[in-house]
Amino acid sequence: MVPSRAYSHYHGGVRMLSETASAKIATPLTVKFEELRSREGYDPQKESPKFGPLWRGGEWHLSDITKYMTTGAFLLLNHATDNRELWLRRFYSIGKEAVRPRRPGELFGYFIEPGKDCDNLLNILRRGGVEMTTPKEGTNFKLGTRELPPETKLVRMDQPYGAFAKALLEVQRYPNLRDETGHPIAPYDVTAHTLPLLMGITVHPVKAPFPQLRGARTAAEEIPGSNACIPPPRKDLFAIYHSSVPSQDEGWTRWILDNDHIKYGVLGDKELRAGITVYKPAPGITGKYYVILIPDQSARTLLEGYRGNSMPPELSGGLGPQGVKTLRDFVETGGTLIFLNRASNFAIEQFKLPLRNVVAGSQRTDFYVPGSILRIELDTTHPLSYTMPKETIAWAEDSPVFEVTNDPGASVPASNVHVVASYPADKDPLLSGWLLGGELIKGKAALVEVTMGKGRIILFGFRPQYRAQSLATYPLLFNALGSK
């Protein structure tokens, strides 16, 4: 469970997550009992300690949803009222356990070294009530015999919300959960949320006992944060593709740009099918977009959009063949196309690039990465890697993995492909989370640039701006957006 959902758990509180079957917004459904299917670890046709009483089918309304949720909420409140002393004693014991001195060999805390995005991480912790400890004035913390950089902070576990800090700072080792047929059991959300890895910040776990506390100071005040990854302003604009089918990845991308006051344009299916790749900043003035960014979305959805009569005609049809032609003309005449994560499959298929996705069609028993942090190595001589270290992270979730091919039917030769990032050939790609079949991707490409005509296509095999959290890979995206 990601820390934001379980915030109450890490703050000595109680939380109840309620998810109730949909009624197609407000349209009633009729469901037969035998049509109910097992999911989320329970069988809706069998009563159990986790599930019951059984619903025997019938009509399901919007009112049924609200009744289920309010009933559950008031049952919790009534239980707390009837068992007030028990609840208070339990809250007390939880708080007492949180602040007890750590025994020898237990995790005492984490050192957080200063860095580009360190203030952002520290402020996240401070907003959660986590206190920071700084060394005695005129001294620095030490890790063994090594002196850590000035401004290194210590986050102790023996504080009220130390468990919250631990959840954000530690590496996740997700269990290899399988069902009775041997298939991996999908997580509720994702399997990793290690903020230091996502944000490119160095942390060190420290075991008890820890003798360097004499004269140390503890505080929890918030400090101004900044984003050093913002690209310099340009006179011309890039555009984000807006699919008629809503994309969360588009929303996160636009939130990042809006939050940093970065101007951009928007091109939808209608414009691209009509061959439009320009904008009008003022009456009588026309500018041409220099980059079009296509957020994470499946290749089929990008090409076809909503099918049939499920939506009005103006929202149906996706990019279609005409939109593909517009994008091809755009890049061949000097533009840059950037595809994120699954959208890269669309580019490979529609532009006949000399690449293949080596994990396409893999069974989950052979390859599975349901939202994890992987290790990649960069060609630091390439402009896309400007300011980046040799090794960084990639957020992988339903992500393609590239291999250059010599397909005679490709639109450009293999020599037009430049591998910018790849998974290490001699190391475990997994840094945090869950990865099955890691051997399949060793030495394979995660970020490539393909020249086509006068322009280029940049394919990210991961999400460099994942949920506005993966600050470590923001520079890769901004370098792509900020260059021609």
C-alpha positions in Angstrom: 0.0 0.0 0.0 1.5 3.3 -1.0 2.2 5.7 2.0 -0.2 8.4 0.8 -3.1 5.9 1.0 -1.9 4.5 4.4 -1.1 7.9 5.9 -3.2 7.3 8.9 -1.5 3.9 9.6 1.8 5.7 9.9 0.4 8.4 12.2 -1.2 6.4 14.9 -4.6 6.6 13.3 -7.3 4.4 11.8 -8.3 4.3 8.2 -11.0 2.3 6.3 -10.7 2.0 2.6 -14.1 1.5 0.9 -14.4 0.5 -2.7 -17.8 -0.4 -4.1 -18.9 -1.8 -7.4 -19.7 0.8 -10.0 -23.2 1.5 -11.4 -22.0 3.1 -14.6 -22.0 6.5 -12.9 -25.8 6.7 -12.1 -27.2 4.1 -14.5 -28.7 1.1 -12.6 -27.3 -2.4 -13.5 -28.9 -5.8 -13.3 -26.4 -8.5 -12.3 -27.1 -12.2 -11.7 -25.4 -13.9 -8.8 -23.7 -16.4 -11.1 -22.1 -13.5 -13.0 -20.1 -12.3 -10.0 -16.5 -13.1 -10.5 -13.6 -13.5 -8.0 -11.1 -10.7 -7.6 -8.9 -9.0 -5.0 -8.4 -12.3 -3.2 -12.0 -13.1 -2.4 -14.9 -15.1 -4.0 -18.1 -13.0 -4.2 -20.1 -16.2 -4.3 -18.7 -17.5 -1.0 -19.0 -16.0 2.5 -15.7 -15.7 4.4 -14.2 -13.7 7.2 -13.1 -11.2 4.6 -16.3 -11.0 2.7 -20.0 -11.2 3.6 -22.9 -11.3 3.8 -23.4 -12.4 0.2 -25.2 -10.3 -2.3 -27.5 -12.5 -4.3 -27.7 -10.3 -7.3 -30.4 -8.1 -8.7 -30.5 -4.4 -9.5 -27.5 -2.2 -8.4 -28.1 1.5 -8.0 -26.1 4.6 -7.1 -28.0 4.6 -3.8 -26.7 1.1 -3.0 -23.1 2.4 -3.4 -23.7 5.2 -0.9 -25.5 2.9 1.5 -22.6 0.4 1.6 -20.1 3.2 2.3 -22.1 5.0 4.9 -23.0 1.8 6.7 -19.3 0.8 6.9 -18.3 4.2 8.2 -20.9 4.3 10.9 -20.1 0.8 12.0 -16.6 1.9 12.6 -17.7 5.0 14.5 -20.2 3.0 16.6 -17.5 0.4 17.4 -15.2 3.2 18.6 -18.0 4.7 20.7 -18.8 1.3 22.4 -15.1 0.5 23.0 -13.7 3.9 23.8 -11.3 2.8 26.5 -9.9 -0.1 24.4 -9.3 2.3 21.5 -7.6 4.9 23.6 -5.3 2.3 25.3 -4.4 0.9 21.9 -3.6 4.4 20.5 -1.4 5.0 23.6 0.5 1.7 23.1 1.1 2.5 19.4 2.5 5.9 20.3 4.7 4.5 23.1 6.1 1.9 20.7 6.9 4.5 18.2 9.1 6.6 20.5 10.9 3.8 22.5 14.7 3.7 22.4 16.0 1.5 19.6 17.7 -1.7 20.7 21.2 -2.6 19.5 21.0 -3.9 15.9 17.6 -2.3 15.2 17.2 0.4 12.6 18.0 3.7 14.3 17.4 6.1 11.4 18.5 7.3 8.0 21.2 9.8 7.0 20.0 12.1 4.2 22.8 13.7 2.2 22.4 17.1 0.7 21.6 17.2 -3.0 19.7 19.0 -5.8 16.2 17.8 -4.8 17.0 17.2 -1.1 14.8 20.1 0.1 11.8 18.6 -1.7 12.3 15.3 0.1 12.9 16.9 3.5 9.7 19.0 3.1 7.6 15.9 2.3 8.9 14.4 5.5 8.3 17.6 7.5 4.7 17.9 6.2 4.1 14.4 7.6 5.3 15.6 11.0 8.8 14.0 10.8 11.6 15.7 12.7 15.2 16.1 11.5 18.3 16.0 13.6 21.4 18.0 12.7 24.9 17.4 14.2 26.5 19.5 16.9 27.5 22.9 15.6 30.9 22.8 13.9 30.8 19.0 13.4 29.5 16.6 10.7 27.9 13.2 11.1 30.0 10.1 10.5 29.1 6.8 8.9 31.6 4.5 10.4 34.9 6.3 9.9 33.7 8.3 6.9 32.6 11.9 7.5 29.4 12.8 5.7 28.9 16.1 3.8 27.9 19.2 5.7 24.1 19.7 5.9 23.5 15.9 6.1 20.3 15.3 8.2 19.5 12.4 10.4 15.9 11.1 10.5 15.5 9.0 13.7 13.0 6.2 14.0 12.4 6.8 17.7 9.8 9.6 17.1 6.0 9.7 16.8 6.0 9.4 12.9 9.3 7.5 12.4 7.4 4.7 10.7 6.1 7.1 8.0 9.7 8.2 7.3 10.8 4.6 7.1 8.0 3.8 4.6 9.2 6.6 2.3 13.0 6.1 2.7 13.5 2.3 2.6 13.9 0.1 -0.4 10.8 -2.1 -1.0 11.4 -5.9 -1.4 8.0 -7.0 -2.7 7.1 -10.7 -2.0 6.9 -13.1 -5.0 3.2 -13.7 -4.6 1.6 -16.4 -6.9 -1.9 -17.8 -7.2 -2.6 -21.6 -7.3 -1.7 -21.7 -11.1 1.7 -20.0 -10.5 0.7 -16.7 -12.0 1.9 -13.5 -10.1 -0.8 -11.9 -8.0 -1.1 -8.2 -9.1 -0.5 -5.6 -6.4 -3.3 -3.3 -5.4 -1.3 -0.4 -6.9 2.5 -0.5 -7.4 5.3 -2.3 -5.6 7.8 0.5 -5.0 7.8 4.1 -3.6 11.4 4.6 -2.5 11.6 8.4 -2.7 15.4 8.7 -2.4 15.7 6.6 -5.6 12.9 8.4 -7.4 14.4 11.8 -6.5 18.1 10.9 -7.0 19.0 11.5 -3.3 21.6 9.5 -1.3 20.5 8.1 2.0 22.2 5.6 4.4 20.4 3.4 7.0 22.0 3.5 10.5 21.7 0.8 13.1 21.5 1.3 16.9 23.4 2.1 19.0 24.2 5.6 17.6 26.6 7.6 19.8 26.8 10.9 17.8 23.8 12.7 19.4 25.5 14.8 22.1 24.8 18.4 21.1 22.6 17.5 18.1 19.5 19.6 17.3 16.1 18.4 16.2 13.5 20.4 14.3 10.6 20.0 11.9 10.3 23.4 10.2 9.7 23.5 6.4 12.2 25.0 4.1 11.7 26.6 0.7 11.8 23.9 -2.0 12.8 24.3 -5.6 13.0 22.4 -8.9 16.4 22.7 -10.4 15.3 20.7 -13.5 13.2 23.4 -15.1 14.4 24.0 -18.7 15.3 27.5 -19.8 12.4 29.4 -21.4 12.1 29.3 -25.2 10.3 31.6 -27.6 8.8 28.6 -29.5 6.4 26.1 -28.0 6.2 22.3 -27.7 2.8 20.6 -27.7 1.3 17.8 -25.6 -1.0 15.3 -27.3 -4.4 15.2 -25.7 -6.1 11.9 -26.4 -9.9 11.8 -26.5 -9.5 8.8 -24.1 -8.4 10.3 -20.8 -4.8 9.6 -19.8 -3.6 9.9 -16.2 0.0 10.3 -17.6 -1.1 13.3 -19.6 -2.6 14.8 -16.5 0.6 14.3 -14.4 2.7 15.8 -17.2 0.6 18.9 -17.5 0.5 19.3 -13.7 4.3 19.3 -13.6 4.5 21.8 -16.4 1.7 24.0 -15.0 3.2 23.9 -11.5 6.6 25.1 -12.9 4.9 27.7 -15.1 6.2 26.1 -18.3 4.2 27.1 -21.4 3.0 24.5 -23.9 0.4 23.9 -26.5 -2.2 21.1 -26.8 -3.0 19.0 -29.9 -5.9 16.6 -30.0 -7.1 13.9 -32.3 -9.1 16.4 -34.4 -6.2 18.7 -35.0 -3.7 16.0 -35.9 -6.2 14.2 -38.2 -6.6 17.5 -39.9 -2.8 17.9 -40.3 -2.5 20.8 -37.8 0.9 21.1 -36.0 0.9 24.9 -35.6 -0.5 27.4 -33.1 -1.5 31.1 -33.3 0.0 33.2 -30.5 -1.7 36.3 -31.8 -4.1 37.3 -34.7 -2.2 37.0 -38.0 0.8 35.2 -36.4 1.4 31.5 -36.8 4.0 29.4 -35.0 5.1 25.8 -35.6 5.5 23.5 -32.7 9.0 22.1 -32.5 8.2 19.1 -30.3 5.1 17.0 -29.8 5.0 14.9 -26.6 2.8 11.8 -26.5 2.1 10.6 -22.9 1.8 7.0 -21.8 -1.1 5.2 -23.5 -1.5 1.9 -25.3 -0.8 1.7 -29.0 -4.4 0.6 -29.8 -5.9 3.4 -27.8 -3.7 6.0 -29.5 -4.6 4.7 -33.0 -8.3 3.9 -32.6 -9.5 5.8 -29.5 -13.0 5.0 -28.5 -14.6 2.4 -30.6 -18.0 2.2 -32.3 -20.8 4.2 -30.9 -19.5 4.4 -27.3 -18.9 8.1 -27.6 -20.0 11.0 -29.9 -18.3 11.0 -33.3 -16.0 13.9 -32.4 -14.5 11.9 -29.6 -14.1 8.7 -31.5 -11.5 7.3 -33.8 -8.2 8.2 -32.1 -5.4 9.5 -34.3 -6.3 7.1 -37.2 -4.2 6.8 -40.4 -4.4 10.5 -41.1 -3.1 11.5 -37.7 -0.2 9.0 -38.1 0.6 10.7 -41.5 0.6 14.1 -39.8 3.1 12.9 -37.2 5.3 11.3 -39.8 5.3 14.5 -41.9 6.1 16.5 -38.7 9.2 14.5 -37.9 10.4 14.1 -41.4 10.4 17.9 -41.9 12.5 18.6 -38.8 10.2 18.1 -35.7 10.8 16.0 -32.7 8.3 13.4 -31.4 8.6 12.1 -27.8 6.8 9.0 -26.8 6.5 7.9 -23.2 6.3 4.3 -22.0 3.6 2.3 -23.8 3.2 5.0 -26.4 6.6 3.9 -27.7 5.0 0.7 -29.1 2.7 2.9 -31.2 5.8 4.7 -32.7 7.6 1.4 -33.4 4.5 -0.1 -35.2 3.3 3.0 -37.1 6.6 4.4 -38.2 8.2 0.9 -38.9 11.2 1.7 -36.8 14.1 -0.8 -36.6 13.3 -1.8 -33.0 11.3 -4.4 -31.3 9.9 -4.6 -27.8 11.6 -7.7 -26.3 9.0 -8.2 -23.6 5.9 -7.8 -25.9 3.6 -10.8 -25.6 5.5 -12.2 -22.6 3.5 -14.3 -20.1 3.4 -12.8 -16.7 5.1 -15.9 -15.4 8.1 -15.1 -17.6 8.2 -11.3 -17.2 6.4 -9.0 -14.9 7.2 -5.5 -13.5 4.0 -4.0 -11.9 5.4 -0.6 -10.9 9.0 -0.9 -9.8 12.2 1.1 -9.7 14.8 -0.3 -12.0 18.5 0.5 -12.7 19.6 2.0 -16.0 22.9 3.1 -17.4 23.2 6.3 -19.6 25.4 7.3 -22.5 26.5 10.6 -20.8 27.9 11.9 -24.0 24.5 12.2 -25.5 22.7 15.6 -25.2 19.6 13.9 -23.6 21.8 12.9 -20.7 23.1 16.4 -20.0 23.7 16.9 -16.2 22.8 13.2 -15.5 25.0 10.6 -13.8 26.2 7.5 -15.4 23.7 5.4 -13.5 20.1 6.4 -12.6 16.6 4.9 -12.2 13.7 4.1 -14.5 10.1 3.8 -13.3 8.9 0.7 -15.1 5.2 -0.2 -15.3 3.8 -2.0 -18.3 7.0 -0.7 -20.0 8.5 -1.7 -23.3 12.1 -2.8 -23.5 13.9 -2.1 -26.8 16.3 -4.1 -29.0 17.7 -2.7 -32.3 16.9 -4.8 -35.3 18.1 -5.1 -38.9 14.6 -5.4 -40.3 14.8 -4.9 -44.1 11.2 -3.6 -43.9 12.1 -0.8 -41.5 11.6 2.8 -42.6 15.2 3.8 -41.5 18.4 1.8 -41.1 19.5 0.5 -37.7 22.4 3.0 -37.8 19.8 5.7 -37.3 19.1 4.4 -33.8 21.1 5.8 -30.8 20.8 4.0 -27.5 20.8 6.6 -24.8 20.0 4.4 -21.8 20.0 0.6 -21.2 19.6 -1.9 -18.5 22.9 -3.1 -17.1 24.2 -6.4 -18.6 26.0 -7.5 -15.5 23.8 -6.3 -12.6 20.4 -7.0 -11.2 18.1 -4.3 -12.8 15.8 -4.2 -9.8 16.4 -1.5 -7.2 13.1 -1.5 -5.4 9.8 -3.3 -5.9 9.1 -6.5 -7.8 10.6 -7.8 -11.1 10.2 -11.2 -12.6 12.3 -12.2 -15.6 15.0 -9.6 -15.1 17.4 -11.7 -17.2 15.3 -10.9 -20.3 16.1 -7.2 -20.1 19.8 -7.2 -19.2 21.7 -5.2 -21.7 18.6 -4.1 -23.5 17.7 -0.4 -24.3 15.4 1.7 -22.2 15.7 5.1 -24.0 16.5 5.5 -27.7 16.7 8.3 -30.2 15.9 7.5 -33.9 16.6 10.0 -36.6 14.0 10.1 -39.4 14.3 12.6 -42.3 15.2 16.0 -40.8 13.8 15.2 -37.4 14.0 12.6 -34.7 11.8 10.3 -32.5 12.7 9.8 -28.8 11.3 6.7 -27.2 11.2 6.4 -23.4 10.7 2.8 -22.3 9.7 4.1 -18.9 7.8 7.1 -17.3 10.4 9.8 -16.6 7.9 12.0 -14.8 6.0 9.2 -12.9 3.2 10.8 -10.8 5.4 13.9 -10.4 7.7 11.9 -8.1 10.6 10.7 -10.3 12.6 13.9 -10.1 15.8 11.8 -10.7 14.8 11.4 -14.4 13.1 14.8 -15.0 16.3 16.1 -16.7 16.0 13.4 -19.4 12.5 14.6 -20.2 13.3 18.3 -20.0 16.4 17.8 -22.1 14.3 16.1 -24.7 11.7 19.0 -24.6 14.3 21.7 -24.6 16.5 20.7 -27.5 16.0 20.5 -31.3 
